[in-house]
Amino acid sequence: MDTKKVGLPDQLLLSPTRKLLSGFALWIASAFFIILSVLLLSSSLKGRAVFQGFNHVSVNSSSLVSSWPFSFPASYFPGKDNATASAFGVVLGKVHLGNLSDESGSGDPKGGFVVVGEEDPGSVRQNTQVAQGENLTDSTGVGSNIHGLLTNGSLPVGEPIAESESREISVKSNMTDHAGRRNTTSKEADWSNGRAVEQGQDEKRSTEASYQNCDIFDGRWERDDSKPFYPAGSCPHIDKDFDCHFNGRPDSGYVKWRWQPNGCDIPRLNATDFLERLRGKKLVFVGDSLNRNMWESLVCILRHSIRNKKRVYEISGRTEFKKKGFYAFFFEASLYKTSKLKHIIDYNCTVDFVGSPFLVRESSFSGANGTFETLRLDLMDKTTSMYHDADILVFNTGHWWTHEKTSKGEDYYQEGSHLHRRLKVLEAYKRALKTWARWVDRSTDRSRTHVFFRGYSVTHFRGGQWNSGGQCHKETEPIFNSTHLAKYPTKMKVLQNVLNEMKTPVTYLNISRLTDHRKDAHPSIYRMKYKTAEELIAAERAQDCSHWCLPGVPDTWNELLYVSLLKSGFGSWKT
């Protein structure tokens, strides 16, 4: 064909030499492009950053996952509100095409997270944002099709979306964490190696694992300025004998201590959680005035978490609880208000106290020498009808066995029609506990009732006993040197032997040693108000070094009760 007939300009006509050079240049350019493509593809297959803009690429036989650390302003979405634009901006932080698998090709869904470049200050850092397949939904309900976003034109890179404007994206996948457990959305996720390490959930699981097999009663007291659980003077249900703040105790350091087990960490008592798990149930403390000390502590802790305090009340209207009898605090409901709604949580639970200092029955015996008081070691106290149907029972007995009459054991202990002329107190204590144990095994429903026995609370009388001038006044710090602690109470060894023989599982709250440290936390002379300095001085002759100030040490007993219930996983206490 004659090129001149076509009418092409001379400058477009190529000589044979030019044709050769042009073909050679084209071959060189093609070869360079192929080599460069191979290098880029090889690098991408190894999951390394190829150039700024790609942060992570992982490839297996069925998927390609890419991530771009850029975002764009809401102005690029005409007709969309800020929430929608923010959600779309977050979409580009996590793009998933096809089935997501880890880099090993195992198909493990726990590898289904794309790493966003933390070095890019413009990237939106979201916690649980994964685009699954093609359909995407954010927490605002905005839906989007990622395929449509990518095919309807290129998305320009603009200003980053502010973190306050970003939205979490719902993850509707069967994800499991590194321990094989079902995964949940976390607000604190650490993105590492394509896996989300859920810090909040992991810390919770770690704490649970640590205290499940830990002796939570073996530990030490550590200073804690976040204590107490309720402010001093805030709870009107504390007996005056225990209300050291009201009675004028000048120092407050005794409430700034927490119990730290040596082998683990324990969760702090969560009063709201306690009430949630106690909904519709009955918790009863049965025992002496030390259990009343613990009961009043728990009532105050739980009451402090409820906004409307009028919904917490003693069912009979009584305000003093020193007399023997039955007392019940009803937690009716808690009212929560927001700007738009009111939400009432019905707890309908009771926290009760039954005064029964020996657990067995106080009685009388008529003989040739007249009628005198006795203690029936073979019969339970008549109060059992008040607590046999409880969901949680916390028993104790101990201090009344140290009084003169019980210690001497002369013409006092009775079994059937037989009055023991003399019986050692430790033997009498064991027989009383066996009577209690038989009642628990026979009368409680093991599928419903969780039984506790709180151990002996150590006293700190110096120079005498409670009725002979013993003192603990002006003690302001715990005992730190363990060599100064008393020996483990012999009565508690007897208790443990009895518990081991029972059919019903009973949780032993072994608080003896932890209370032995706390010589600083008794009411001492602050068991009442004094009108004059002379009265205050005179009070030093009769101090209370057995009971505890509230707030104070019994709050820790209740925290350990709470942890023990969680450890048990019994009924509503499953974690």
C-alpha positions, 0 to 999 in steps of 0.5 A: 500500500502506498502510504503517500496515497493515504495522505499522512504527514511526513513526521508520522511516517517511520523509517525502517530504522525508527521502527526497529528502535521503537519496537526495541524500546517497547520490548524493554518497557514491557519487560520492565513492567513485568519484572516490577509487577512480579516483585510487587506481587511477591511482596504483597503475597508475603503480607508486607507493606508494598507502598504507603497506602497499603498497610496489610495484605494477606492472601490464601486460596479463597480470599484477598484482604486489603486495608487502606488507612484513609478517610474522607469528609462528610461533604463527599456524601451529598444527601447523607448525614454526618452519621452516615458519612462517618460510617462510610468513612469507617468502612474504608478502614476495614474492607473484607472481600470474600471469606476471611481467613488467617494467614496460615490458610487454616480458615480460622475465623479468629484471624478475620481482622484487618490491621489498620496502620496505626502510624497514619494519624488520619486513620479512624481507630475503631474497635470492632469494625469489620466489613463482612462480605458485601453488606455492612451495617453500623450502630446507627442502622445505616446500611451500605453495599461495599461492592457498590461503593467501590464500583460507583467511582473512585472515592477521593482521599480527603480530611480524616473523620474525627473520632467523635464522629465515628461509629462502631460497626456491628459484627455479625460473624461467628468470631471466637477469641484466642481461648476458643470462647465465643467472642463479644464486642469490646470497647478496648481492642488491641489490633495485633497480627490480624487478631483483636485482643479484647482487653476488657474481656481478657482482664475479666477472664484473667481475674476470674481464672485467678481467683477460682482456684485461689485461697482468697482468705490468705493475704494481706491488708493494703492501703486503698483510698477508694474505700469505703463502699459507702461514706461514713454517716450515710447509712441510717441502719447502723447500730449506734454501737458500731457507728464510730463516725457518729460517736466522734471517732476522730481518725478515719484511716481504719476504713482505707484498707482493702484485703489483697489475697496473696495468690490472686486478684479478686473483683471488687464488690459490685452492689448493683450486680449483687442485687441483680443476682439476689432478685426475688431471693432471700439472704439470711444471716443467722448468729450472734452480734458479729453476724449482725455487724456483717448484716448491717454492713451488707444492707448499707453497701447494697442500699448505697447503690440505690437512688431512691433510698425509700425503697429500702426499708426494714419490713416491721419499721424497726430502727434498732436491732440489738434485741434478739429476734428476726429483722428483714430489710426489703429491697423493693426496687430501684428507679433509674431516670434518663431525660426521656424515660424512667426505668424501674428495676424490681429487686424484690429481695430481702436481706435478713438477720436472725439472732441466735448466738449459739445456733442451738437452743437456750433452755432451762432445767428444773432440779433439786437445787431449783431452776437454772438456765441451760444450753440444749446441745441436741436441739436447734434454736426455735428460730429455724422457721424464720430461715429454713427457706432462704436462698443464701444462709450465712451462719456463725457462732463463737463469741458467746462460747467464751463467756464465763458460764459457757467456758466453765461448763458446770451445770449448763450443758444439757442433752435430752433430760441429762444435765452435764455436771461438767463438760469442756467447752470445746466438746460442747461446741462440737456437739452443738455444731453437729446438731446444726450440721444435722439440721442443715443436711435434713432441712435445707434444699441443696438445689436451692440454698447455698450455705456459708459459715463465717469463721471466728472474728478475733478480738484485741483486748489488751490487759483484760477481757471485755468485762475486765478492763481490756483495751484497744483504744488509740490503735490506728494501724493494722498489725503488719508483723505476722509473728504478732498474730494469735494462733488459729482458733481451736474452735475453727479446727473443730468446725472444719472437722464437722464441715468435712462430715456433712452431706451439704456443701458448706462454704467456710468464710475463714476470716479469723486471720484477716481480722486478727491484723485489724486491731485498729478497727474496733469501736473501742470507746466510740460505741456511744456519744459522750456529753462530757470529757469525764464520760469519755475518760470513764469509757476507757474502763469498758471498751468494745474490742470485739465488734467492728466500726461501720464502715469497716472490716465487715465490709470486707467480709461481705466482699469475700462473701460476694467473691465466694458466691461468684466462685461457686457459680451456684444458681444466679451466681454463674459468671 
